[in-house]
């Protein structure tokens, strides 16, 4: 019985922090991909995007971090209570903003030209388009 228990503890486990980092990377890539595809972005990302368009001195990732930090700070003020675990949200928001800038770094300021190229590439690789084009 003890041998089975020891074997199960030797299995590879993914820590929660690693999973959170992978999700933040994938989510930030999704925000940038939706921005370039012309499909629009989520409501929570629209405010930082608007600020980055009006005030281009700061990047989209920086505006995202500032906006998320402001939301967390306002939550603490409205609850009139300091919750130490909310500080982790500042860290996650900071890395989310960094990864948005990392994914966005290979692009130009004009999203319209890149969105058409990206959409053409994505649309041409869809399985049903291959069958239509081959006819």
C-alpha positions in Angstrom: 0.0 0.0 0.0 2.8 2.4 0.9 4.6 1.6 -2.4 1.6 2.7 -4.4 1.4 5.9 -2.4 5.1 6.6 -3.0 4.7 6.0 -6.8 1.8 8.5 -7.0 3.9 11.2 -5.3 6.7 10.8 -7.8 4.4 11.8 -10.7 5.1 15.1 -12.4 2.8 17.8 -11.3 2.3 21.3 -12.7 2.4 23.9 -10.1 -0.4 26.5 -10.0 2.1 29.4 -10.6 3.4 27.7 -13.8 -0.2 27.2 -15.1 -1.1 30.8 -14.3 2.0 32.0 -16.2 1.1 29.9 -19.2 -2.5 31.2 -19.2 -1.3 34.8 -18.9 0.9 34.3 -21.9 -1.9 32.7 -24.0 -4.4 35.3 -22.9 -2.1 38.2 -23.8 -1.4 36.6 -27.2 -5.2 36.2 -27.7 -5.7 39.9 -27.0 -3.1 40.9 -29.6 -4.4 38.4 -32.1 -7.9 39.6 -31.8 -6.7 43.2 -32.2 -4.8 42.4 -35.4 -7.6 40.2 -36.9 -10.0 43.1 -36.8 -12.5 41.1 -34.8 -12.4 43.5 -31.9 -11.2 43.1 -28.3 -12.9 42.4 -25.0 -14.6 45.1 -23.0 -11.9 45.0 -20.3 -9.1 45.5 -22.9 -11.0 48.2 -24.9 -10.3 51.0 -22.4 -6.5 50.5 -22.4 -6.6 50.1 -26.2 -8.4 53.4 -26.5 -5.9 55.1 -24.3 -3.0 53.7 -26.2 -4.5 55.1 -29.4 -5.1 58.5 -27.9 -1.8 58.7 -25.9 0.7 56.6 -27.9 3.6 57.6 -25.6 2.7 54.5 -23.5 2.2 51.1 -25.0 -0.9 49.0 -24.9 0.7 46.7 -22.3 1.5 49.7 -20.0 -2.0 51.0 -20.3 -3.4 47.6 -19.6 -1.3 47.3 -16.4 -2.3 50.8 -15.3 -6.0 50.2 -15.9 -6.0 46.8 -14.2 -4.1 48.3 -11.2 -6.7 51.1 -11.0 -9.5 48.5 -11.0 -7.9 46.6 -8.2 -7.2 49.7 -6.2 -10.8 50.9 -6.6 -12.0 47.5 -5.4 -9.9 47.9 -2.3 -11.2 51.4 -1.7 -14.8 50.5 -2.3 -14.6 47.5 0.1 -12.8 49.7 2.6 -10.6 46.8 3.4 -7.0 45.9 2.4 -6.8 42.3 1.3 -3.2 41.2 1.0 -4.0 38.6 -1.6 -5.1 41.4 -4.0 -1.4 42.3 -4.3 -0.9 39.2 -6.4 -3.3 40.8 -8.9 -0.9 43.6 -9.4 1.8 41.1 -10.2 -0.4 39.2 -12.6 -1.6 42.4 -14.3 2.0 43.6 -14.6 3.1 40.4 -16.4 0.0 40.4 -18.5 0.9 43.9 -19.7 4.5 42.8 -20.4 3.4 39.9 -22.5 1.0 42.0 -24.5 3.9 44.3 -25.3 6.1 41.2 -26.2 3.5 39.8 -28.5 2.8 43.3 -30.0 6.5 44.1 -30.5 6.8 42.5 -33.9 4.1 44.8 -35.3 3.8 48.2 -36.7 1.7 51.0 -35.3 -0.8 50.6 -38.2 -2.9 47.5 -37.3 -5.1 47.7 -40.5 -2.4 46.5 -42.9 -1.3 43.7 -40.7 -4.8 42.6 -39.9 -5.6 42.0 -43.6 -2.4 39.9 -44.0 -3.1 37.9 -40.9 -6.7 37.3 -41.8 -5.7 36.2 -45.3 -3.2 33.8 -43.8 -5.6 32.4 -41.2 -8.5 32.1 -43.7 -6.4 30.3 -46.3 -5.2 27.7 -43.8 -8.8 26.7 -42.8 -9.6 23.1 -43.8 -12.7 23.9 -45.7 -10.9 26.5 -47.8 -8.4 23.9 -49.0 -11.2 21.8 -50.4 -12.9 24.7 -52.1 -9.6 26.0 -53.6 -8.7 22.6 -54.9 -12.0 22.3 -56.9 
